Each structure stands twice: as structure tokens, then as C-alpha cells.
Amino acid sequence: MSTLPISPDAHPQVAQALEQLQQFSSALESQMQRTHTQSFAATDEAETVEVTISGQRCIVGLDIEDGLLRLGAHTVQQRINEALQKAQAGASAALQAQQAQLFASLTELAGSLQHTVGLI
């Protein structure tokens, strides 16, 4: 993230407001980066299939244990779906926690910014 140059003769409130806006922007960029780079993996109960999904919930990996295909397409499909559902649940829980933390941080920054510019 680039920082805005602040002139030495800038009003202290302007400098403080710009700093808070940069923190706000940085928090959003950080969350976007995590969403684009995180991955979540899970296996079926029998640990014969592992599915990995991205933070955007796209499948980025699928490992099927040797010999599983002999059990038939229906069994393989069930196990893939089971692992996929677990990976999605894990991703959802992690991302919801991150979003809650982001929301709390942004709320605090917004309150501080309102105070700085005299809206409160």
C-alpha cells in the first residue's frame, strides 16, 4: 500500500485523519489478500479423499487414495462431497471469524476518524 505524502505544515487533524484512512485501507487490503491466498483442506471420514479449496471457495486440490475407485463412482462421489462439505464449513467458519475481526477493527477506526474530524 502506498502512503500519502503529508506536508509538514498540514493541520494536525488532517494528518491524523489521513493516517486513520490509511489504516482503514490497509485493513481492507489485508483481508482481501488473506481471502485470495488462504486455502482450506479437509478429508472424508475414512480419510480416503482430501479436498483443498481456496479462500474464494474454488477447488484447488483433490487427492483420492489409490484403490478407492474400485469401490465405484457413487462411493467416490459421496466421499468427495463429504470432504468438500467439510472444507467449505472450515473455510466459512475461518472467514466469518476474520470478517468479524475486520468489522470490529473498521468500526473502531471509523469511530476514531469521526472523533478526529469532529463529527462526534
Backbone as JSON Lines, residues from 0, in Angstrom:
{"i":0,"aa":"M","n":[0.84,-1.17,0.0],"ca":[0.0,0.0,0.0],"c":[0.89,1.23,0.0]}
{"i":1,"aa":"S","n":[0.52,2.21,-0.83],"ca":[1.3,3.44,-0.84],"c":[0.75,4.39,0.21]}
{"i":2,"aa":"T","n":[1.65,5.19,0.72],"ca":[1.22,6.16,1.73],"c":[1.13,7.52,1.07]}
{"i":3,"aa":"L","n":[0.2,8.3,1.55],"ca":[0.03,9.64,1.03],"c":[1.05,10.56,1.69]}
{"i":4,"aa":"P","n":[1.72,11.39,0.89],"ca":[2.67,12.33,1.49],"c":[1.91,13.39,2.28]}
{"i":5,"aa":"I","n":[2.38,13.66,3.45],"ca":[1.75,14.67,4.3],"c":[2.75,15.8,4.48]}
{"i":6,"aa":"S","n":[2.32,16.97,4.11],"ca":[3.18,18.14,4.21],"c":[3.45,18.45,5.67]}
{"i":7,"aa":"P","n":[4.66,18.9,5.99],"ca":[5.0,19.21,7.38],"c":[4.11,20.31,7.97]}
{"i":8,"aa":"D","n":[3.56,21.16,7.1],"ca":[2.71,22.24,7.62],"c":[1.23,21.88,7.58]}
{"i":9,"aa":"A","n":[0.9,20.6,7.37],"ca":[-0.5,20.16,7.37],"c":[-1.09,20.29,8.77]}
{"i":10,"aa":"H","n":[-2.36,20.57,8.8],"ca":[-3.07,20.67,10.07],"c":[-2.99,19.32,10.77]}
{"i":11,"aa":"P","n":[-2.77,19.28,12.09],"ca":[-2.64,18.01,12.81],"c":[-3.85,17.08,12.63]}
{"i":12,"aa":"Q","n":[-5.05,17.66,12.56],"ca":[-6.23,16.81,12.37],"c":[-6.23,16.17,10.99]}
{"i":13,"aa":"V","n":[-5.77,16.91,9.98],"ca":[-5.71,16.36,8.63],"c":[-4.71,15.22,8.59]}
{"i":14,"aa":"A","n":[-3.55,15.42,9.18],"ca":[-2.54,14.37,9.21],"c":[-3.06,13.13,9.94]}
{"i":15,"aa":"Q","n":[-3.74,13.34,11.05],"ca":[-4.28,12.21,11.81],"c":[-5.39,11.51,11.02]}
{"i":16,"aa":"A","n":[-6.25,12.28,10.35],"ca":[-7.33,11.69,9.56],"c":[-6.76,10.87,8.4]}
{"i":17,"aa":"L","n":[-5.73,11.39,7.73],"ca":[-5.11,10.64,6.64],"c":[-4.48,9.35,7.14]}
{"i":18,"aa":"E","n":[-3.85,9.39,8.29],"ca":[-3.26,8.18,8.87],"c":[-4.34,7.15,9.17]}
{"i":19,"aa":"Q","n":[-5.46,7.59,9.7],"ca":[-6.55,6.67,10.01],"c":[-7.17,6.09,8.74]}
{"i":20,"aa":"L","n":[-7.28,6.9,7.7],"ca":[-7.79,6.4,6.42],"c":[-6.84,5.37,5.82]}
{"i":21,"aa":"Q","n":[-5.54,5.58,5.99],"ca":[-4.56,4.61,5.51],"c":[-4.68,3.3,6.29]}
{"i":22,"aa":"Q","n":[-4.92,3.37,7.58],"ca":[-5.11,2.17,8.39],"c":[-6.38,1.43,7.95]}
{"i":23,"aa":"F","n":[-7.43,2.18,7.65],"ca":[-8.7,1.62,7.18],"c":[-8.46,0.86,5.87]}
{"i":24,"aa":"S","n":[-7.78,1.51,4.94],"ca":[-7.48,0.9,3.65],"c":[-6.58,-0.32,3.8]}
{"i":25,"aa":"S","n":[-5.61,-0.23,4.67],"ca":[-4.69,-1.34,4.91],"c":[-5.42,-2.55,5.47]}
{"i":26,"aa":"A","n":[-6.36,-2.32,6.38],"ca":[-7.13,-3.43,6.95],"c":[-7.95,-4.14,5.87]}
{"i":27,"aa":"L","n":[-8.56,-3.37,4.97],"ca":[-9.34,-3.97,3.88],"c":[-8.44,-4.74,2.92]}
{"i":28,"aa":"E","n":[-7.3,-4.16,2.57],"ca":[-6.37,-4.83,1.66],"c":[-5.83,-6.12,2.28]}
{"i":29,"aa":"S","n":[-5.56,-6.1,3.55],"ca":[-5.06,-7.28,4.25],"c":[-6.09,-8.41,4.2]}
{"i":30,"aa":"Q","n":[-7.35,-8.08,4.43],"ca":[-8.41,-9.09,4.39],"c":[-8.55,-9.65,2.97]}
{"i":31,"aa":"M","n":[-8.48,-8.79,1.98],"ca":[-8.57,-9.27,0.59],"c":[-7.41,-10.19,0.27]}
{"i":32,"aa":"Q","n":[-6.22,-9.85,0.72],"ca":[-5.04,-10.68,0.48],"c":[-5.2,-12.05,1.12]}
{"i":33,"aa":"R","n":[-5.69,-12.08,2.37],"ca":[-5.91,-13.37,3.04],"c":[-6.92,-14.21,2.26]}
{"i":34,"aa":"T","n":[-7.99,-13.58,1.81],"ca":[-9.02,-14.31,1.08],"c":[-8.46,-14.91,-0.21]}
{"i":35,"aa":"H","n":[-7.56,-14.19,-0.87],"ca":[-7.01,-14.66,-2.13],"c":[-5.88,-15.68,-1.95]}
{"i":36,"aa":"T","n":[-5.28,-15.76,-0.78],"ca":[-4.13,-16.65,-0.61],"c":[-4.37,-17.83,0.31]}
{"i":37,"aa":"Q","n":[-5.41,-17.78,1.13],"ca":[-5.67,-18.88,2.05],"c":[-6.22,-20.1,1.33]}
{"i":38,"aa":"S","n":[-5.97,-21.25,1.92],"ca":[-6.61,-22.47,1.43],"c":[-7.04,-23.3,2.64]}
{"i":39,"aa":"F","n":[-8.03,-24.14,2.4],"ca":[-8.62,-24.96,3.45],"c":[-8.74,-26.38,2.93]}
{"i":40,"aa":"A","n":[-8.26,-27.33,3.72],"ca":[-8.3,-28.74,3.31],"c":[-9.09,-29.55,4.32]}
{"i":41,"aa":"A","n":[-9.73,-30.58,3.81],"ca":[-10.47,-31.5,4.68],"c":[-10.54,-32.86,4.01]}
{"i":42,"aa":"T","n":[-10.75,-33.88,4.83],"ca":[-10.87,-35.23,4.31],"c":[-12.25,-35.79,4.64]}
{"i":43,"aa":"D","n":[-12.57,-36.87,3.95],"ca":[-13.79,-37.58,4.31],"c":[-13.51,-38.34,5.61]}
{"i":44,"aa":"E","n":[-14.54,-38.93,6.18],"ca":[-14.38,-39.61,7.47],"c":[-13.37,-40.75,7.39]}
{"i":45,"aa":"A","n":[-13.35,-41.46,6.28],"ca":[-12.43,-42.59,6.1],"c":[-11.02,-42.13,5.7]}
{"i":46,"aa":"E","n":[-10.85,-40.84,5.49],"ca":[-9.57,-40.25,5.08],"c":[-9.05,-40.86,3.78]}
{"i":47,"aa":"T","n":[-9.96,-41.1,2.85],"ca":[-9.58,-41.63,1.55],"c":[-9.59,-40.55,0.47]}
{"i":48,"aa":"V","n":[-10.19,-39.41,0.79],"ca":[-10.27,-38.29,-0.15],"c":[-9.92,-37.02,0.62]}
{"i":49,"aa":"E","n":[-9.08,-36.19,0.01],"ca":[-8.79,-34.87,0.58],"c":[-9.11,-33.82,-0.47]}
{"i":50,"aa":"V","n":[-9.88,-32.82,-0.06],"ca":[-10.24,-31.71,-0.94],"c":[-9.63,-30.44,-0.35]}
{"i":51,"aa":"T","n":[-9.02,-29.64,-1.21],"ca":[-8.48,-28.35,-0.81],"c":[-9.2,-27.28,-1.61]}
{"i":52,"aa":"I","n":[-9.7,-26.25,-0.9],"ca":[-10.36,-25.14,-1.57],"c":[-9.66,-23.84,-1.21]}
{"i":53,"aa":"S","n":[-9.81,-22.87,-2.09],"ca":[-9.21,-21.55,-1.85],"c":[-10.13,-20.73,-0.95]}
{"i":54,"aa":"G","n":[-9.65,-19.59,-0.53],"ca":[-10.46,-18.68,0.27],"c":[-11.67,-18.18,-0.5]}
{"i":55,"aa":"Q","n":[-11.61,-18.29,-1.81],"ca":[-12.75,-17.92,-2.65],"c":[-13.65,-19.12,-2.92]}
{"i":56,"aa":"R","n":[-13.34,-20.22,-2.26],"ca":[-14.11,-21.47,-2.28],"c":[-14.08,-22.19,-3.63]}
{"i":57,"aa":"C","n":[-12.97,-22.08,-4.33],"ca":[-12.76,-22.84,-5.56],"c":[-11.91,-24.06,-5.21]}
{"i":58,"aa":"I","n":[-12.21,-25.18,-5.82],"ca":[-11.4,-26.38,-5.57],"c":[-10.04,-26.18,-6.21]}
{"i":59,"aa":"V","n":[-9.0,-26.31,-5.4],"ca":[-7.63,-26.17,-5.9],"c":[-6.84,-27.46,-5.75]}
{"i":60,"aa":"G","n":[-7.43,-28.46,-5.1],"ca":[-6.74,-29.74,-4.96],"c":[-7.72,-30.85,-4.63]}
{"i":61,"aa":"L","n":[-7.45,-32.02,-5.19],"ca":[-8.27,-33.19,-4.91],"c":[-7.36,-34.4,-4.93]}
{"i":62,"aa":"D","n":[-7.25,-35.08,-3.79],"ca":[-6.44,-36.3,-3.7],"c":[-7.36,-37.46,-3.37]}
{"i":63,"aa":"I","n":[-7.27,-38.49,-4.19],"ca":[-8.08,-39.69,-3.99],"c":[-7.12,-40.85,-3.74]}
{"i":64,"aa":"E","n":[-7.34,-41.56,-2.64],"ca":[-6.47,-42.67,-2.26],"c":[-6.49,-43.75,-3.34]}
{"i":65,"aa":"D","n":[-5.32,-44.32,-3.57],"ca":[-5.22,-45.42,-4.53],"c":[-6.2,-46.53,-4.15]}
{"i":66,"aa":"G","n":[-6.87,-47.06,-5.14],"ca":[-7.78,-48.17,-4.91],"c":[-9.21,-47.76,-4.61]}
{"i":67,"aa":"L","n":[-9.44,-46.5,-4.28],"ca":[-10.79,-46.06,-3.93],"c":[-11.74,-46.18,-5.11]}
{"i":68,"aa":"L","n":[-11.23,-45.96,-6.3],"ca":[-12.09,-46.01,-7.48],"c":[-12.71,-47.39,-7.68]}
{"i":69,"aa":"R","n":[-12.09,-48.41,-7.13],"ca":[-12.65,-49.77,-7.25],"c":[-13.97,-49.92,-6.5]}
{"i":70,"aa":"L","n":[-14.24,-49.0,-5.57],"ca":[-15.49,-49.07,-4.81],"c":[-16.68,-48.51,-5.6]}
{"i":71,"aa":"G","n":[-16.42,-47.93,-6.74],"ca":[-17.49,-47.43,-7.59],"c":[-17.63,-45.92,-7.55]}
{"i":72,"aa":"A","n":[-18.22,-45.41,-8.62],"ca":[-18.36,-43.96,-8.78],"c":[-19.23,-43.34,-7.69]}
{"i":73,"aa":"H","n":[-20.27,-44.03,-7.29],"ca":[-21.18,-43.48,-6.27],"c":[-20.45,-43.28,-4.94]}
{"i":74,"aa":"T","n":[-19.67,-44.26,-4.53],"ca":[-18.92,-44.16,-3.27],"c":[-17.89,-43.04,-3.34]}
{"i":75,"aa":"V","n":[-17.19,-42.96,-4.47],"ca":[-16.18,-41.91,-4.64],"c":[-16.86,-40.54,-4.61]}
{"i":76,"aa":"Q","n":[-17.99,-40.43,-5.28],"ca":[-18.73,-39.17,-5.29],"c":[-19.15,-38.76,-3.87]}
{"i":77,"aa":"Q","n":[-19.66,-39.7,-3.1],"ca":[-20.07,-39.4,-1.73],"c":[-18.89,-38.91,-0.89]}
{"i":78,"aa":"R","n":[-17.76,-39.57,-1.04],"ca":[-16.59,-39.2,-0.23],"c":[-16.02,-37.85,-0.65]}
{"i":79,"aa":"I","n":[-16.03,-37.58,-1.95],"ca":[-15.58,-36.26,-2.41],"c":[-16.5,-35.18,-1.85]}
{"i":80,"aa":"N","n":[-17.8,-35.42,-1.95],"ca":[-18.77,-34.44,-1.44],"c":[-18.62,-34.23,0.06]}
{"i":81,"aa":"E","n":[-18.37,-35.31,0.8],"ca":[-18.19,-35.2,2.25],"c":[-16.97,-34.34,2.58]}
{"i":82,"aa":"A","n":[-15.86,-34.61,1.9],"ca":[-14.64,-33.84,2.14],"c":[-14.84,-32.38,1.72]}
{"i":83,"aa":"L","n":[-15.53,-32.17,0.6],"ca":[-15.78,-30.82,0.11],"c":[-16.65,-30.04,1.1]}
{"i":84,"aa":"Q","n":[-17.67,-30.67,1.63],"ca":[-18.54,-30.0,2.61],"c":[-17.76,-29.62,3.87]}
{"i":85,"aa":"K","n":[-16.87,-30.51,4.3],"ca":[-16.05,-30.2,5.49],"c":[-15.1,-29.03,5.21]}
{"i":86,"aa":"A","n":[-14.5,-29.03,4.02],"ca":[-13.59,-27.93,3.67],"c":[-14.35,-26.61,3.59]}
{"i":87,"aa":"Q","n":[-15.54,-26.65,3.0],"ca":[-16.35,-25.43,2.9],"c":[-16.77,-24.94,4.28]}
{"i":88,"aa":"A","n":[-17.12,-25.85,5.16],"ca":[-17.51,-25.46,6.52],"c":[-16.33,-24.83,7.25]}
{"i":89,"aa":"G","n":[-15.16,-25.42,7.11],"ca":[-13.96,-24.86,7.74],"c":[-13.62,-23.49,7.18]}
{"i":90,"aa":"A","n":[-13.73,-23.34,5.86],"ca":[-13.46,-22.05,5.23],"c":[-14.47,-21.01,5.7]}
{"i":91,"aa":"S","n":[-15.72,-21.38,5.74],"ca":[-16.77,-20.44,6.17],"c":[-16.54,-19.97,7.6]}
{"i":92,"aa":"A","n":[-16.23,-20.9,8.48],"ca":[-16.0,-20.54,9.88],"c":[-14.8,-19.61,10.01]}
{"i":93,"aa":"A","n":[-13.71,-19.95,9.33],"ca":[-12.5,-19.12,9.42],"c":[-12.73,-17.74,8.83]}
{"i":94,"aa":"L","n":[-13.37,-17.69,7.67],"ca":[-13.6,-16.41,7.03],"c":[-14.6,-15.55,7.8]}
{"i":95,"aa":"Q","n":[-15.6,-16.18,8.4],"ca":[-16.55,-15.41,9.22],"c":[-15.84,-14.8,10.43]}
{"i":96,"aa":"A","n":[-14.95,-15.56,11.04],"ca":[-14.2,-15.04,12.19],"c":[-13.31,-13.87,11.75]}
{"i":97,"aa":"Q","n":[-12.66,-14.02,10.6],"ca":[-11.81,-12.94,10.09],"c":[-12.64,-11.7,9.75]}
{"i":98,"aa":"Q","n":[-13.81,-11.92,9.16],"ca":[-14.67,-10.79,8.81],"c":[-15.19,-10.09,10.05]}
{"i":99,"aa":"A","n":[-15.5,-10.84,11.09],"ca":[-15.96,-10.23,12.34],"c":[-14.84,-9.38,12.94]}
{"i":100,"aa":"Q","n":[-13.62,-9.9,12.9],"ca":[-12.48,-9.15,13.42],"c":[-12.25,-7.89,12.57]}
{"i":101,"aa":"L","n":[-12.37,-8.03,11.25],"ca":[-12.21,-6.88,10.35],"c":[-13.29,-5.83,10.65]}
{"i":102,"aa":"F","n":[-14.53,-6.27,10.8],"ca":[-15.63,-5.35,11.08],"c":[-15.38,-4.59,12.38]}
{"i":103,"aa":"A","n":[-14.93,-5.3,13.4],"ca":[-14.64,-4.64,14.68],"c":[-13.53,-3.61,14.52]}
{"i":104,"aa":"S","n":[-12.5,-3.98,13.78],"ca":[-11.38,-3.07,13.55],"c":[-11.83,-1.84,12.76]}
{"i":105,"aa":"L","n":[-12.63,-2.06,11.71],"ca":[-13.1,-0.94,10.9],"c":[-14.05,-0.04,11.68]}
{"i":106,"aa":"T","n":[-14.87,-0.65,12.52],"ca":[-15.79,0.13,13.36],"c":[-15.0,1.04,14.3]}
{"i":107,"aa":"E","n":[-13.95,0.48,14.89],"ca":[-13.1,1.27,15.79],"c":[-12.41,2.4,15.03]}
{"i":108,"aa":"L","n":[-11.88,2.07,13.84],"ca":[-11.22,3.1,13.04],"c":[-12.2,4.19,12.59]}
{"i":109,"aa":"A","n":[-13.4,3.79,12.21],"ca":[-14.41,4.77,11.79],"c":[-14.79,5.69,12.95]}
{"i":110,"aa":"G","n":[-14.94,5.13,14.13],"ca":[-15.25,5.94,15.3],"c":[-14.14,6.92,15.61]}
{"i":111,"aa":"S","n":[-12.92,6.44,15.51],"ca":[-11.76,7.29,15.76],"c":[-11.69,8.41,14.72]}
{"i":112,"aa":"L","n":[-11.97,8.06,13.46],"ca":[-11.95,9.05,12.39],"c":[-13.04,10.1,12.6]}
{"i":113,"aa":"Q","n":[-14.23,9.66,12.99],"ca":[-15.31,10.61,13.26],"c":[-14.91,11.57,14.38]}
{"i":114,"aa":"H","n":[-14.27,11.03,15.39],"ca":[-13.83,11.86,16.52],"c":[-12.77,12.86,16.04]}
{"i":115,"aa":"T","n":[-11.84,12.39,15.21],"ca":[-10.76,13.24,14.72],"c":[-11.28,14.42,13.91]}
{"i":116,"aa":"V","n":[-12.25,14.16,13.05],"ca":[-12.75,15.24,12.19],"c":[-13.88,16.03,12.83]}
{"i":117,"aa":"G","n":[-14.22,15.68,14.07],"ca":[-15.19,16.45,14.83],"c":[-16.64,16.13,14.55]}
{"i":118,"aa":"L","n":[-16.93,14.92,14.08],"ca":[-18.32,14.54,13.84],"c":[-18.98,14.0,15.09]}
{"i":119,"aa":"I","n":[-18.19,13.74,16.11],"ca":[-18.74,13.23,17.37],"c":[-18.5,14.25,18.46]}
